[in-house]
Amino acid sequence: MTEPMRSVVDWWFRDRRTGQIVIGQFPNLPLWLFIAGTAVGWLATSDSSVGRLAWVVATVGLGWWAVAEVSSGVNPWRRALGVGGVALLVLRILT
């Protein structure tokens, strides 16, 4: 890998605290809430109370995860993922 390319990779993916390359991590609680809420939402009808609760759980989980990544992501890549999560959250709420 060339030096300029290594610098770009380091800037985007290197954890500023540990120095390790971090692209993804095992899901944390907010992300598990989003995953579980989304899965239940697919199985339940959207006009049922279970479907509405699943939508709320998934939306809250996504918002919690996205704000946490934007505010304290370990590198610019993780913060960019958080911004994408915020954009998805806005789309979920507006549609």
C-alpha positions in Angstrom: 0.0 0.0 0.0 1.4 3.4 -0.9 2.0 5.9 1.9 -0.8 8.4 0.9 -3.2 5.4 0.8 -2.0 4.2 4.2 -2.6 7.7 5.6 -6.1 7.8 4.3 -6.9 4.3 5.7 -5.3 5.3 9.0 -7.3 8.5 9.3 -10.6 6.9 8.4 -10.4 3.6 10.3 -7.8 3.8 13.1 -9.2 4.0 16.7 -7.7 7.2 18.2 -7.4 5.6 21.6 -6.1 2.1 20.9 -4.4 2.6 17.6 -6.2 -0.5 16.1 -8.1 -0.5 12.9 -11.9 -0.6 13.6 -14.4 -1.0 10.8 -17.2 -2.6 12.8 -17.8 -4.1 16.2 -20.2 -6.6 17.7 -23.6 -4.9 18.1 -24.2 -3.0 21.3 -27.6 -2.7 23.2 -29.0 0.1 21.0 -28.2 -1.7 17.8 -29.7 -5.0 19.2 -32.8 -3.0 20.0 -33.0 -1.8 16.4 -32.3 -5.3 15.0 -34.9 -6.9 17.2 -37.5 -4.2 16.7 -37.0 -4.4 12.9 -37.3 -8.2 12.9 -40.5 -8.2 15.0 -41.8 -5.4 12.8 -41.4 -7.6 9.7 -43.3 -10.4 11.3 -46.1 -8.3 12.8 -48.7 -6.3 10.9 -47.9 -2.6 10.9 -51.4 -1.7 12.2 -51.2 -4.0 15.2 -50.0 -2.9 18.7 -47.1 -5.3 18.4 -46.1 -3.8 15.0 -46.3 -0.3 16.3 -44.3 -1.2 19.5 -41.7 -2.9 17.3 -41.4 0.3 15.1 -41.0 2.4 18.3 -38.3 0.1 19.7 -36.4 -0.1 16.4 -36.6 3.7 16.0 -35.4 4.4 19.5 -32.6 1.9 19.2 -31.5 3.3 15.9 -31.6 6.9 17.3 -29.6 5.9 20.4 -27.0 4.1 18.4 -26.6 6.8 15.7 -26.3 9.6 18.2 -23.7 7.6 20.2 -21.7 7.0 17.1 -21.8 10.6 15.9 -20.8 11.9 19.4 -18.3 9.3 20.4 -17.4 7.1 17.5 -13.8 5.8 17.7 -12.9 7.0 14.2 -14.3 9.1 11.3 -15.7 5.9 9.7 -17.8 5.1 12.8 -19.0 8.7 13.0 -20.0 8.6 9.3 -22.0 5.4 10.0 -23.7 7.4 12.8 -24.6 10.2 10.4 -26.0 7.6 8.1 -28.0 6.2 11.0 -29.4 9.7 11.7 -30.4 10.0 8.1 -32.1 6.7 8.2 -33.8 7.7 11.4 -35.2 10.9 9.8 -36.5 8.8 6.9 -38.2 6.4 9.3 -39.9 9.2 11.1 -41.0 11.1 8.0 -42.4 8.1 6.1 
